[in-house]
Amino acid sequence: MNPKSHLIESLIGLGATMLIAAGLGWYMLNEPTRIVSAQEDVLAVQLDEAMTLYAENCAVCHGLNGEGIGATPALNNPALVTMPFEEIQKTIARGRYQTAMPAWSLLDGGPLSDYQIDELVLLIQYGDWTETGDRVVNLGLAPLVPFTTEADPALLEQVGALSDGATLQTAVQLFAASCVSCHGADGLGTSIAPALNDEDTRAKTADELTRTLTYGNTGTLMAGWSNTLTPEEISALITLIQRWQDVPLGTIPAPNVPIPTTEESIALGSQLFTTNCSRCHGPEGQGTPRAPSLNVQSFFVDKTDQAIQQIITNGVPGTAMPTWGDRMTEAEIQAIVGFIRQWEATAPEVATLTRPSGGPPWRNNSTATTQTTLFGLLPVPATTQNFTGHAAGNTQTSTLLDWRILLLIGILLASAFTLISKGLSSLARLKR
């Protein structure tokens, strides 16, 4: 072999080896960073899925932002961040005995897989609770229960005049601060907890009531209050339950609970209002001869968010206000309520009505027919239908150039090409 050729081959091999070594070295140096980046991407996906799981399964007890409701513990607790992963996992999977915490694992009769439970643990230890709260609101799953209220001062004074009035006053204030969230105003119950102000509950013994308040009621949302209330406070609440017939109705009123909003929910509410409500109530809620003003101080004076939601959901019998609960989801109706509520800060004292245009938005399938022409020669009917749906109005327009018209154009062009070809052939024969 030529020594010169051998030298060149050796140099090429050495260069290739150096390139491979450099590439491997670069890969080894960047591998830790790549692994961390990949782990962060996976964690982001898991946290995103966990926020939806939390909204669907946990927010009703643990609150919008994991703050806890009543005796249900908070999850946005720094102590849980450093707790061993397996302990939190076990609590979610198997529940907690003699508390309102059920078992969530599929193996224990719950609805969640091991992977989903792991995602919830990651949310507790690494998640953003503000972002989680936004997800709960945007999905329309915010727990709209009244957390606290204040006793009516005049009626509370009357309670103080009863026998053992001081104990009853203490109990009324405790109930307003801790129990109204589930058991409702004056203890008359809500959709998530039974009434305590009724004959059946009063018929129970003090020991039964004390045991339930202290340890909770397994299999229900009723948690034990022994870690939150003192024995004296529990005893005062037992006195209230047994003597509720002596307490004036209205002593513990229902509080106003604003529907929580986010930028996304406000944007959705604006879109829904424009599509479904503005034709009757005006583009900015000013009202029209067809429907009253919403963007005026008098509308907001005595209407809570729950009242507005009920009006939209059930309509107003005897008026042009239809029922929207059968064509919108609860989340969509809440989004409209949140959008309307933002007008309150700048709402005028007197409304200026606008003139309505078009028909009511709930009259679906309104059809308008126009005439279009194809190249100015062939008339083609074009029909446009407007559909008002749950989220927004959709417009469907018939396609002008469908396959039949394209086929016709192709035939015309082919015929024209054939005629031109024949004409040119004839002209060529004449010239010969």
For each residue, the residues with C-beta under 8 A, 3 or more apart:
1: 5 6
2: 5 6
3: 6 7
4: 7 8
5: 1 2 8 9
6: 1 2 3 9 10
7: 3 4 10 11
8: 4 5 11 12
9: 5 6 12 13
10: 6 7 13 14
11: 7 8 14 15
12: 8 9 15 16
13: 9 10 16 17
14: 10 11 17 18
15: 11 12 18 19
16: 12 13 19 20
17: 13 14 20 21
18: 14 15 21 22
19: 15 16 22 23
20: 16 17 23 24
21: 17 18 24 25
22: 18 19 25 26
23: 19 20 26 27
24: 20 21 27 28
25: 21 22 28 29
26: 22 23 29 30
27: 23 24 30 31
28: 24 25 31
29: 25 26
30: 26 27 33 34
31: 27 28 34 35
32: 35 36
33: 30 36 37
34: 30 31 37 38
35: 31 32 38 39
36: 32 33 39 40
37: 33 34 40 41
38: 34 35 41 42
39: 35 36 42 43
40: 36 37 43 44
41: 37 38 44 45
42: 38 39 45 46
43: 39 40 46 47 122 126
44: 40 41 47 48
45: 41 42 48 49
46: 42 43 49 50 118 119 122
47: 43 44 50 51 119 122 123 126 127 128
48: 44 45 51 52
49: 45 46 52 53 116 119
50: 46 47 53 54 116 119 120 122 123 127
51: 47 48 54 55 123 127 131 132 135 136
52: 48 49 55 56 135 139
53: 49 50 56 57 58 112 116 119 120 123
54: 50 51 57 58 59 62 66 120 123 132 135 136
55: 51 52 58 59 132 135 136 139 141
56: 52 53 59 139 141
57: 53 54 104 111 112
58: 53 54 55 61 62 75 120
59: 54 55 56 62 63 64 136 141 142 143
60: 141 143 192
61: 58 69 72 100 143 221
62: 54 58 59 66 67 68 69 72 73 74 75
63: 59 66 67 68 69 72 74 143
64: 59 67 133 136 137 142 143 260
65: 76 129 130 132 133
66: 54 62 63 74 75 76 124 129 132 133
67: 62 63 64 74 76
68: 62 63 72 73 74 75
69: 61 62 63 72 143 145 147 181 182
70: 178 179 181 182 223
71: 178 216 223 224 225 227 228
72: 61 62 63 68 69 100 221 223
73: 62 68 77
74: 62 63 66 67 68 77
75: 58 62 66 68 80 124 129
76: 65 66 67 129
77: 73 74 80 81
78: 81 82
79: 82 83
80: 75 77 83 88 124 125
81: 77 78 124 125
82: 78 79
83: 79 80 87 88 125
84: 87 88
85: 88 89 121 125
86: 89 90
87: 83 84 90 91
88: 80 83 84 85 91 92 121 124 125
89: 85 86 92 93 117 118 121
90: 86 87 93 94
91: 87 88 94 95 96 101
92: 88 89 104 105 112 117 120 121
93: 89 90 103 104 105 107 108 110 114 117
94: 90 91 103 105 108
95: 91 99 101 102 103 104 108
96: 91 99 101
97: 218
98: 215 216 218 224
99: 95 96 216 218 223 224
100: 61 72 216 217 218 220 221 222 223
101: 91 95 96
102: 95 110 219
103: 93 94 95 108 109 110
104: 57 92 93 95 108 110 111 112 117
105: 92 93 94 108 110 112 114 117
106: 109 110 111 112 113 114
107: 93
108: 93 94 95 103 104 105
109: 103 106
110: 93 102 103 104 105 106
111: 57 104 106
112: 53 57 92 104 105 106 116 117 120
113: 106 116 117
114: 93 105 106 117 118
115: 118 119
116: 49 50 53 112 113 119 120
117: 89 92 93 104 105 112 113 114 120 121
118: 46 89 114 115 121 122
119: 46 47 49 50 53 115 116 122 123
120: 50 53 54 58 92 112 116 117 123 124
121: 85 88 89 92 117 118 124 125
122: 43 46 47 50 118 119 125 126 127
123: 47 50 51 53 54 119 120 126 127 132
124: 66 75 80 81 88 120 121 127
125: 80 81 83 85 88 121 122
126: 43 47 122 123
127: 47 50 51 122 123 124 131 132
128: 47 131 132
129: 65 66 75 76 132 133
130: 65 133 134
131: 51 127 128 134 135
132: 51 54 55 65 66 123 127 128 129 135 136
133: 64 65 66 129 130 136 137 260
134: 130 131 137 138 262 264
135: 51 52 54 55 131 132 138 139
136: 51 54 55 59 64 132 133 139 141 142
137: 64 133 134 140 141 142 260 261 262 265
138: 134 135 262 264 265 331
139: 52 55 56 135 136 331
140: 137 329 330 331 332 334 335
141: 55 56 59 60 136 137 331
142: 59 64 136 137 259 260 334
143: 59 60 61 63 64 69
144: 257 259 306
145: 69 181 182 190 192 257
146: 149 180 181 184 185 254 255 257
147: 69 180 181 255 257
148: 176 177 178 180 181 255
149: 146 176 180 185 252 253 254 255
150: 176 255
151: 155 156 172 173 176 251 252
152: 155 156 250 251 252 253
153: 156 157
154: 157 158
155: 151 152 158 159 248 250 251
156: 151 152 153 159 160 169 172 173 251
157: 153 154 160 161
158: 154 155 161 162 248
159: 155 156 162 165 168 169 172 247 248 251
160: 156 157 165 166 168 169
161: 157 158 165
162: 158 159 165 168 243 246
163:
164: 167 168 239
165: 159 160 161 162 168 169
166: 160 169 170
167: 164 170 171 236 239
168: 159 160 162 164 165 171 172 236 239 240 243 246 247
169: 156 159 160 165 166 172 173
170: 166 167 173 174 233 236
171: 167 168 174 175 236 237 239 240
172: 151 156 159 168 169 175 176 240 247 251 252
173: 151 156 169 170 176 177
174: 170 171 177 178 179 229 233 236 237
175: 171 172 178 179 180 183 187 237 240 252
176: 148 149 150 151 172 173 179 180 252
177: 148 173 174 180
178: 70 71 148 174 175 181 225 228 229
179: 70 174 175 176 182 183 187 196 237
180: 146 147 148 149 175 176 177 183 184 185 252 254 255
181: 69 70 145 146 147 148 178
182: 69 70 145 179 190 192 193 221 222
183: 175 179 180 187 188 189 190 193 194 195 196
184: 146 180 187 188 189 190 193 195 254
185: 146 149 180 188 252 253 254
186: 197 244 247 249 250 251 252 253
187: 175 179 183 184 195 196 197 240 241 244 252
188: 183 184 185 195 197
189: 183 184 193 194 195 196 197 198
190: 145 182 183 184 193
191:
192: 60 145 182 221
193: 182 183 184 189 190 221 222
194: 183 189 201
195: 183 184 187 188 189 198 201
196: 179 183 187 189 201 241 244
197: 186 187 188 189 201 241 244
198: 189 195 201 202
199: 202 203
200: 203 204
201: 194 195 196 197 198 204 209 241
202: 198 199 241 242 244 245
203: 199 200
204: 200 201 208 209
205: 208 209
206: 209 210 238 242
207: 210 211
208: 204 205 211 212
209: 201 204 205 206 212 213 238 241 242
210: 206 207 213 214 234 235 238
211: 207 208 214 215
212: 208 209 215 216 217 222
213: 209 210 224 225 229 234 237 238
214: 210 211 224 225 226 234
215: 98 211 212 224 226
216: 71 98 99 100 212 220 222 223 224 225
217: 100 212 220 222
218: 97 98 99 100
219: 102
220: 100 216 217
221: 61 72 100 182 192 193
222: 100 182 193 212 216 217
223: 70 71 72 99 100 216
224: 71 98 99 213 214 215 216 227
225: 71 178 213 214 216 228 229 234
226: 214 215 229 234
227: 71 224
228: 71 178 225
229: 174 178 213 225 226 233 234 237
230: 233 234
231: 234 235
232: 235 236
233: 170 174 229 230 236 237
234: 210 213 214 225 226 229 230 231 237 238
235: 210 231 232 238 239
236: 167 168 170 171 174 232 233 239 240
237: 171 174 175 179 213 229 233 234 240 241
238: 206 209 210 213 234 235 241 242
239: 164 167 168 171 235 236 242 243
240: 168 171 172 175 187 236 237 243 244 247
241: 187 196 197 201 202 209 237 238 244
242: 202 206 209 238 239
243: 162 168 239 240 246 247
244: 186 187 196 197 202 240 241 247
245: 202
246: 162 168 243
247: 159 168 172 186 240 243 244 251
248: 155 158 159 251
249: 186
250: 152 155 186 253
251: 151 152 155 156 159 172 186 247 248
252: 149 151 152 172 175 176 180 185 186 187
253: 149 152 185 186 250
254: 146 149 180 184 185
255: 146 147 148 149 150 180
256: 304 305
257: 144 145 146 147 304 305 306
258: 305 341
259: 142 144 305 306 309 334 337 338 341
260: 64 133 137 142 338
261: 137 265 266 269 335 338 341 342
262: 134 137 138 265 266
263: 266 267
264: 134 138 267 268
265: 137 138 261 262 268 269 334 335 338
266: 261 262 263 269 270 335 338 339 342
267: 263 264 270 271
268: 264 265 271 272 332 335 391
269: 261 265 266 272 273 335 336 337 338 339 340
270: 266 267 273 274 339
271: 267 268 274 275 391 392
272: 268 269 275 276 277 328 332 335 336 339 391 392
273: 269 270 276 277 278 281 285 336 339 340
274: 270 271 277 278 283
275: 271 272 278 361 388 392 393
276: 272 273 324 328 361 362 388 393
277: 272 273 274 280 281 336 361
278: 273 274 275 281 282 283 361
279: 356 357 358 359 360 361
280: 277 288 290 291 320 356 360 361
281: 273 277 278 285 286 287 288 291 292 293 294
282: 278 285 286 287 288 293 295 353 354 356
283: 274 278 286 354
284: 295 343
285: 273 281 282 293 294 295 340 343
286: 281 282 283 293 295 351 352 353 354
287: 281 282 291 292 293 294 295 296 351 353 354
288: 280 281 282 291 353 354 355 356
289: 353 355 356
290: 280 320 356 360
291: 280 281 287 288 320 321
292: 281 287 299
293: 281 282 285 286 287 296 299 351 353
294: 281 285 287 299 340 343
295: 282 284 285 286 287 299 340 343 347 348 351
296: 287 293 299 300 347 348 349 350 351
297: 300 301 344 347 348 349
298: 301 349
299: 292 293 294 295 296 303 347
300: 296 297 303 341 343 344 347
301: 297 298
302:
303: 299 300 307 308 311
304: 256 257 307 308
305: 256 257 258 259 308 309 337 338 341
306: 144 257 259 309 310
307: 303 304 310 311
308: 303 304 305 311 312 337 340 341
309: 259 305 306 312 313 333 334 337
310: 306 307 313 314
311: 303 307 308 314 315 316 321
312: 308 309 315 324 325 328 333 336 337
313: 309 310 323 324 325 330 333
314: 310 311 323 325
315: 311 312 319 321 322 323 324
316: 311 319 321
317:
318:
319: 315 316
320: 280 290 291 360
321: 291 311 315 316
322: 315 360 362
323: 313 314 315 326
324: 276 312 313 315 327 328 333
325: 312 313 314 328 333
326: 323
327: 324 362 389 390
328: 272 276 312 324 325 332 333 336 390
329: 140 332 333 390
330: 140 313 333 334
331: 138 139 140 141 334 335
332: 140 268 272 328 329 335 336 390 391
333: 309 312 313 324 325 328 329 330 336 337
334: 140 142 259 265 309 330 331 337 338
335: 140 261 265 266 268 269 272 331 332 338 339
336: 269 272 273 277 312 328 332 333 339 340
337: 259 269 305 308 309 312 333 334 340 341
338: 259 260 261 265 266 269 305 334 335 341 342
339: 266 269 270 272 273 335 336 342
340: 269 273 285 294 295 308 336 337 343
341: 258 259 261 300 305 308 337 338 344
342: 261 266 338 339 345
343: 284 285 294 295 300 340 346 347
344: 297 300 341 347
345: 342
346: 343
347: 295 296 297 299 300 343 344
348: 295 296 297 351 352
349: 296 297 298
350: 296
351: 286 287 293 295 296 348
352: 286 348
353: 282 286 287 288 289 293
354: 282 283 286 287 288
355: 288 289
356: 279 280 282 288 289 290
357: 279
358: 279
359: 279 363 366
360: 279 280 290 320 322 363
361: 275 276 277 278 279 280 388 393
362: 276 322 327 388
363: 359 360 366
364: 386 387 388
365: 385 386 387
366: 359 363 385 386
367: 383 384 385
368: 383 384
369: 381 382 383
370: 381 382 384
371: 379 380 381 382
372: 379 380 381 382 400
373: 376 377 378 379 380
374: 377 378 379 380 400 405
375: 378
376: 373
377: 373 374
378: 373 374 375
379: 371 372 373 374
380: 371 372 373 374 400 405
381: 369 370 371 372 398
382: 369 370 371 372 397 398 400
383: 367 368 369 397 398
384: 367 368 370 395 396 397 398
385: 365 366 367 395 396
386: 364 365 366 393 394 395
387: 364 365 393 394 395 396
388: 275 276 361 362 364 393
389: 327 392 393 394
390: 327 328 329 332
391: 268 271 272 332
392: 271 272 275 389
393: 275 276 361 386 387 388 389
394: 386 387 389
395: 384 385 386 387
396: 384 385 387
397: 382 383 384
398: 381 382 383 384
399: 402
400: 372 374 380 382 405
401: 405 406
402: 399 405 406
403: 406 407
404: 407 408
405: 374 380 400 401 402 408 409
406: 401 402 403 409 410
407: 403 404 410 411
408: 404 405 411 412
409: 405 406 412 413
410: 406 407 413 414
411: 407 408 414 415
412: 408 409 415 416
413: 409 410 416 417
414: 410 411 417 418
415: 411 412 418 419
416: 412 413 419 420
417: 413 414 420 421
418: 414 415 421 422
419: 415 416 422 423
420: 416 417 423 424
421: 417 418 424 425
422: 418 419 425 426
423: 419 420 426 427
424: 420 421 427 428
425: 421 422 428 429
426: 422 423 429 430
427: 423 424 430 431
428: 424 425 431 432
429: 425 426 432
430: 426 427
431: 427 428
432: 428 429
